[in-house]
Structures are given as structure tokens and as C-alpha cells.
């Protein structure tokens, strides 16, 4: 029996908050199945995001919109069954949190049957965040580019470039923290804006296309392995280049985040 394996402690949101306070960067990647979850966990990835990006990289859709709550429960359960240390955040998919009552039902399913430790929702849904937290459901919010709203904004575009939009994102971030969210993801916003938000918030801020000053970084696993269908986003990097195998590529990513070698200036907006 491997005594080390038996005594591995699963990370909590308190551990991630302590990492922010200590200045240790948080590494995060998406995963959707047991095999990849075990690999990421073994390398030391801190947070596994069971993302609705599975709609694109697993199901072959052009957006995340078709993903259902049943899909998310299924994939979250598969990931949770294989990891030992990593903290699991699971996306609430499109139209699964239109009201507080619906959000509570959806989040309860993700935690009870999908074994999520935290649920992630897009936008400054202040009342819904407050209601979820009151029910004992940890919440991660998501600002900047919101993939579930691409049909409203006309595609995948950088957000927060003008002063009015930047101010709105800052205000939303502060309100989200006040509502009780325990983590925030910033996607596709200028690095300078992300730096200001990260410095002003007490909760961990995870960036994706938001610069190196965020408390941590997340990428879609298939993008950083260069196996996604279609064009890769500018903020991603092919970590398979020069790697011996997939595990080595994930380890290179983990080390690059921890040592603030990723993202570089070429990945910023």
C-alpha cells in the first residue's frame, strides 16, 4: 500500500485563498474524464475545471451553448472519481441559472451527483451568487469574455478595452466578491485591467488571456496539447512542442505557471 497516496489532502478554497496571500500562483486546467483528471492530479495541477468547453472539444459544437446540466454532472463525476488532491470547479451550463431557484437546483445537482467542490457561472449575477452562497454552495464567477453569451456580442472578442467597459468590469468584480463569490475567472481582457482587479480583490483571480499578474492561470487542456479542432486562441500555448509526452507537457505548463513564465507578453491583450 502506498501510504503517501492514502494521505493526500484534497485542496479546499481556503488553501487556494492562502496561496493568493502567499503569492503562490495557482495552476488550473480543464478536464472532462477520469484518465486526464488522474494525469493532471498526479502532476500537481491545483484546480481542475470541468468546463462547458467540453461542448466544443468533446462534443464538436461551435459554441458551449448546447451543453446541458446532465452533461456537466456526468463529466464532473468522472473527473472527481479520479482525482485525489486537485480542487474541482464545475461550470454551470447555458440557461441553467436563469433564476435563483433554478441556479440552486442546478448547483445542487453538480455538487451532489457531480462531486463538484465549487460551481462557476458567467456574469455579475449578484442576487444568484448571494442565494447560492446562502445555501452553502461555493461560487466562482466569470467576467470579461463570456462564452455562453457569444451570440449576443457577435463572437469571441476581447472585452474591457475602452474605459467605460473597463470600469464596469471592475465594479462587477467588486460586487461579485461582496456577494460572497470565493473565486473569479477573468477571460480575454487587457492585462493592465486584470492586474488592477487582482490587486483589489481578496479572493483568488484566475486568468485566461488576462496577463501574468492574475493569481493563477487556466487553459483548455486540448488547446495547450494542440489537439483542439479549429484555430487556437492567441492566449494559449502549445506545451506539447518539445515535450516527451502528454504528462511532460502538463508538467511544463504547471511549472511555467508557478514560475510566472506563462503567460508571456505575446499572450496578452
C-alpha positions as CSV (number, residue, x, y, z in Angstrom):
1,X,0.0,0.0,0.0
2,X,1.2,3.5,-0.9
3,X,1.0,5.4,2.4
4,X,1.6,8.7,0.6
5,X,-1.3,8.2,-1.8
6,X,-3.6,7.3,1.2
7,X,-2.7,10.6,3.0
8,X,-3.0,13.1,0.1
9,X,-5.2,16.0,1.2
10,X,-7.8,17.4,-1.2
11,X,-7.4,21.1,-1.7
12,X,-10.1,23.5,-0.4
13,X,-11.0,27.0,-1.3
14,X,-9.2,28.1,1.9
15,X,-6.0,26.5,0.6
16,X,-6.4,28.5,-2.7
17,X,-7.0,31.7,-0.8
18,X,-3.9,31.0,1.3
19,X,-1.9,30.6,-2.0
20,X,-3.1,34.0,-3.1
21,X,-2.0,35.6,0.2
22,X,1.4,33.8,-0.1
23,X,1.9,34.9,-3.7
24,X,2.0,31.3,-5.0
25,X,0.5,31.1,-8.4
26,X,-2.4,28.7,-8.9
27,X,-2.3,26.2,-11.8
28,X,-5.5,25.2,-13.4
29,X,-6.5,23.2,-16.5
30,X,-9.8,21.8,-17.8
31,X,-10.5,18.1,-17.8
32,X,-13.6,16.1,-18.7
33,X,-12.7,12.4,-17.9
34,X,-11.0,10.2,-15.4
35,X,-7.9,9.5,-17.4
36,X,-6.9,13.1,-17.9
37,X,-8.1,14.1,-14.4
38,X,-5.7,11.5,-12.9
39,X,-2.8,12.7,-15.1
40,X,-3.4,16.4,-14.1
41,X,-3.7,15.5,-10.5
42,X,-0.6,13.4,-10.5
43,X,1.5,16.3,-12.0
44,X,0.2,18.6,-9.3
45,X,-2.3,20.9,-11.1
46,X,-4.1,22.8,-8.3
47,X,-7.5,23.2,-9.8
48,X,-9.3,21.1,-12.4
49,X,-12.1,23.0,-14.2
50,X,-14.8,20.7,-15.6
51,X,-15.6,23.3,-18.3
52,X,-18.6,23.6,-20.6
53,X,-15.8,23.9,-23.2
54,X,-16.5,20.2,-23.5
55,X,-19.2,21.2,-25.9
56,X,-16.6,22.3,-28.4
57,X,-13.6,19.9,-27.7
58,X,-15.6,16.8,-26.8
59,X,-19.0,17.1,-28.5
60,X,-17.8,19.1,-31.6
61,X,-20.2,22.1,-31.3
62,X,-19.1,25.5,-32.4
63,X,-20.1,27.1,-29.0
64,X,-20.7,26.0,-25.5
65,X,-24.5,26.7,-25.7
66,X,-25.7,23.2,-26.5
67,X,-24.1,21.7,-23.3
68,X,-26.7,20.5,-20.7
69,X,-26.7,20.2,-16.9
70,X,-26.8,16.4,-17.4
71,X,-23.6,16.6,-19.5
72,X,-21.9,18.6,-16.8
73,X,-22.9,16.2,-14.0
74,X,-21.7,13.2,-16.0
75,X,-18.3,14.7,-16.8
76,X,-17.8,16.2,-13.3
77,X,-18.5,12.8,-11.7
78,X,-15.9,11.2,-14.0
79,X,-13.3,13.7,-13.1
80,X,-14.0,13.6,-9.3
81,X,-13.6,9.9,-9.3
82,X,-10.0,10.0,-10.4
83,X,-8.5,13.0,-8.6
84,X,-7.1,13.0,-5.1
85,X,-5.6,16.5,-4.5
86,X,-6.9,19.0,-7.1
87,X,-9.8,21.3,-6.3
88,X,-12.7,20.7,-8.7
89,X,-14.7,23.6,-10.2
90,X,-17.6,22.7,-12.5
91,X,-19.3,25.0,-15.0
92,X,-23.0,25.7,-14.8
93,X,-24.0,25.5,-18.4
94,X,-26.1,27.8,-20.6
95,X,-29.6,28.6,-19.3
96,X,-29.1,26.5,-16.1
97,X,-29.2,29.5,-13.7
98,X,-31.7,32.0,-15.1
99,X,-33.3,32.4,-11.7
100,X,-32.0,31.9,-8.1
101,X,-34.3,28.8,-7.7
102,X,-33.1,27.2,-10.9
103,X,-29.5,28.0,-10.0
104,X,-29.8,26.3,-6.6
105,X,-31.3,23.2,-8.2
106,X,-28.6,23.1,-10.9
107,X,-25.7,23.7,-8.5
108,X,-27.1,21.1,-6.0
109,X,-27.0,18.5,-8.8
110,X,-23.5,19.4,-9.7
111,X,-22.4,19.0,-6.1
112,X,-24.5,16.1,-5.0
113,X,-24.1,14.0,-8.2
114,X,-21.2,15.5,-9.9
115,X,-19.0,15.9,-6.8
116,X,-18.1,19.5,-7.6
117,X,-16.5,21.5,-4.8
118,X,-17.4,24.8,-6.5
119,X,-19.7,25.9,-9.3
120,X,-18.8,28.5,-11.9
121,X,-21.3,30.9,-13.6
122,X,-20.8,33.6,-16.1
123,X,-21.5,37.3,-15.5
124,X,-22.3,39.5,-12.5
125,X,-25.3,37.6,-11.3
126,X,-25.2,39.2,-7.8
127,X,-28.5,38.0,-6.4
128,X,-28.0,34.5,-7.7
129,X,-24.4,34.4,-6.3
130,X,-25.8,35.5,-2.9
131,X,-28.5,32.9,-2.9
132,X,-26.1,30.1,-3.8
133,X,-23.7,31.1,-1.1
134,X,-26.5,31.2,1.5
135,X,-27.2,27.6,0.6
136,X,-23.6,26.7,1.3
137,X,-22.6,26.4,-2.4
138,X,-19.2,27.9,-3.2
139,X,-19.2,30.1,-6.3
140,X,-16.7,31.1,-8.9
141,X,-17.8,33.9,-11.2
142,X,-16.5,34.7,-14.7
143,X,-16.1,38.2,-16.2
144,X,-14.7,39.5,-19.5
145,X,-15.4,37.4,-22.5
146,X,-18.4,35.2,-21.6
147,X,-18.5,32.2,-24.0
148,X,-22.2,31.5,-23.2
149,X,-23.1,35.0,-24.5
150,X,-21.2,34.9,-27.8
151,X,-24.4,35.1,-29.7
152,X,-25.1,38.5,-28.0
153,X,-21.7,40.0,-28.5
154,X,-21.1,38.7,-32.0
155,X,-18.3,36.3,-31.4
156,X,-15.2,35.8,-29.3
157,X,-13.9,39.4,-28.7
158,X,-11.6,41.0,-26.2
159,X,-13.6,42.9,-23.5
160,X,-12.7,45.9,-21.4
161,X,-10.6,47.8,-23.9
162,X,-12.4,51.1,-23.5
163,X,-12.6,53.0,-20.2
164,X,-16.3,52.6,-19.7
165,X,-16.3,48.9,-20.2
166,X,-13.2,48.5,-18.0
167,X,-14.9,50.4,-15.2
168,X,-18.0,48.2,-15.5
169,X,-15.8,45.1,-15.2
170,X,-14.1,46.4,-12.1
171,X,-17.4,47.4,-10.5
172,X,-18.8,43.9,-11.3
173,X,-15.8,42.2,-9.8
174,X,-16.1,44.1,-6.5
175,X,-19.8,43.4,-6.3
176,X,-19.2,39.7,-7.0
177,X,-16.7,39.5,-4.1
178,X,-19.1,41.3,-1.8
179,X,-21.9,38.9,-2.8
180,X,-19.8,36.0,-1.5
181,X,-18.1,34.5,-4.5
182,X,-14.9,32.8,-3.5
183,X,-13.1,32.9,-6.8
184,X,-13.2,34.9,-10.1
185,X,-12.1,34.0,-13.7
186,X,-11.1,36.8,-16.0
187,X,-11.1,36.0,-19.7
188,X,-9.8,38.0,-22.6
189,X,-9.3,41.3,-21.0
190,X,-6.3,43.7,-21.1
191,X,-3.5,42.7,-18.8
192,X,-3.5,46.1,-17.1
193,X,-7.2,45.8,-16.2
194,X,-6.7,42.3,-14.9
195,X,-3.8,43.5,-12.7
196,X,-6.0,46.1,-11.1
197,X,-8.8,43.7,-10.4
198,X,-6.4,41.1,-9.0
199,X,-4.8,43.6,-6.7
200,X,-8.2,44.9,-5.4
201,X,-9.8,41.6,-4.7
202,X,-9.2,39.4,-1.7
203,X,-10.4,36.3,-3.5
204,X,-8.2,34.3,-6.0
205,X,-8.4,35.6,-9.5
206,X,-7.7,33.1,-12.3
207,X,-6.8,34.5,-15.7
208,X,-7.2,33.1,-19.2
209,X,-5.9,35.7,-21.7
210,X,-5.7,38.2,-18.9
211,X,-2.0,38.6,-18.2
212,X,0.5,37.1,-15.8
213,X,-0.5,39.2,-12.7
214,X,-3.6,37.1,-12.0
215,X,-3.3,34.8,-9.0
216,X,-3.5,31.8,-11.3
217,X,-3.9,30.7,-14.9
218,X,-6.3,28.3,-16.7
219,X,-6.3,26.9,-20.2
220,X,-8.4,24.4,-22.1
221,X,-6.4,21.2,-21.9
222,X,-6.9,20.3,-25.5
223,X,-5.6,23.8,-26.6
224,X,-2.4,23.5,-24.7
225,X,-1.9,20.0,-26.0
226,X,-2.5,21.4,-29.5
227,X,-5.2,18.8,-30.3
228,X,-8.3,21.1,-30.4
229,X,-10.3,21.4,-33.6
230,X,-10.0,24.8,-35.3
231,X,-8.0,27.9,-34.6
232,X,-6.2,28.1,-31.2
233,X,-6.8,31.3,-29.2
234,X,-3.9,33.8,-29.0
235,X,-3.6,33.4,-25.3
236,X,-2.9,29.7,-25.4
237,X,0.4,28.0,-25.9
238,X,1.3,24.6,-27.4
239,X,3.1,22.9,-24.5
240,X,3.4,19.6,-26.5
241,X,6.1,21.3,-28.5
242,X,9.4,19.9,-27.2
243,X,7.7,17.7,-24.6
244,X,8.4,13.9,-24.3
245,X,4.7,13.0,-23.8
246,X,1.4,14.4,-22.5
247,X,2.4,14.2,-18.9
248,X,5.6,16.1,-19.6
249,X,3.6,18.8,-21.4
250,X,1.2,19.2,-18.5
251,X,4.2,19.4,-16.1
252,X,5.8,22.1,-18.3
253,X,2.6,24.1,-18.1
254,X,2.3,23.7,-14.3
255,X,5.9,24.8,-13.8
256,X,5.5,27.7,-16.2
257,X,2.5,29.0,-14.3
258,X,4.2,28.5,-10.9
259,X,7.4,30.3,-12.1
260,X,5.4,33.1,-13.9
261,X,6.9,32.1,-17.2
262,X,3.4,31.7,-18.7
263,X,1.7,33.7,-19.9
264,X,4.2,35.8,-21.8
265,X,3.7,39.2,-23.3
266,X,2.8,37.5,-26.6
267,X,-0.3,36.0,-24.9
268,X,-1.6,39.4,-23.6
269,X,-4.1,41.9,-24.8
